[in-house]
């Protein structure tokens, strides 16, 4: 009985140390002991065990104190992002410290054929070209650019028309049955949130909100260090917050959703009434930087619209930080000053003065990296810092 109690105590201690290193990043053993309330001897034992398993490293600052960080030296993981017109992702080979990126563009004529088997075919080619077999793969993460229903494991019905080949498919079960590997499936914005919270500006923030503004608007919520999905997986559909009930009709069927004001398409359409038509959001941002008054105007208005939404989100959730990612996060002071001014106009300071607003740090493949974070957690592994070979 005493042995069982000791083993249970060691397992609990290992869990506490690992969770701390995951959520707050590298720590000294003294800091770990203080924050977990474990004895220095127990922390020393756990750290030695993690190092022996290849799950942690220690970097000595001086001869007496070292900084402990989680690492992963085993496993071959695939993380893939499924979009309407593109499937992209990466194969992560931890033993050899190699990342292989891949991408497949889907033509307009072939969009109807974009389905799980399209992904499987692409993955098979990637694995074969890497001189591997599916049995070598430790896990697969799938990020879908669509809201997912937790119970059915499928894309929510009102959004399935954008990915018709995925309609009514139990995505996680489908891949597990076909490939025989560990699978995690998530909404693309939720996975991007995980990446930003794990390795970006959200690290160490217990209650964190992320919103991505690009072709579409999405986001995620971290509550008490856990991704919050809601009862059906539909939490944090920020793109469908209604900010003007007489605004444009959204594809979800509502009128005046945030998506209809600050998505790439919406901003381009707003600009199209001027003589400064552009083909992308990044073109608009570049032209605004060069002094194009029309482009500056639409970014200013986008900032106001986003500010309205963020003020309401903050009043309900009162997070410690809100991070803004996606292409619109590159818009600079004109856009962000407009966001903050609108938030102040809505008297947010009287509700929660402590919220920190930041630009997201993870700008390249946040959905793919978030899928990797979810996979590592599923495998009881983790990385405190992204190594250069993954960056």
BELWO-V195220 format. One line per field, one symbol per residue. burial: + if it has 9 or more other ideal C-beta (glycine too) atoms within 8 Angstrom, else -. A space follows every 10 residues. Layout:
burial: ???
This chain:
burial: --------++ --++-+++++ +++++++++- -++-++-+-- -++++++-++ +---++-+-- ----++++++ ++--++++++ ++++-+++++ ++++----++ -+-+-+---- +--+++-+++ -+++-++--+ -+-+--++++ ++++++++++ --++++--++ -++++++-+- ++-+++--+- ++++++++++ ++++++++++ +++-+-++++ ++++--++++ ++----+++- --++-+++++ +++---+--+ ---+++++++ ++++-+++-+ +----+-+-- +-+++-++-- -+-+++-+++ ++++++++++ +++++-++++ +++++++++- ++-+++++++ ++++-+-+-- -+--+-++++ ++---+++++ +++++++++- ++++--+--+ -
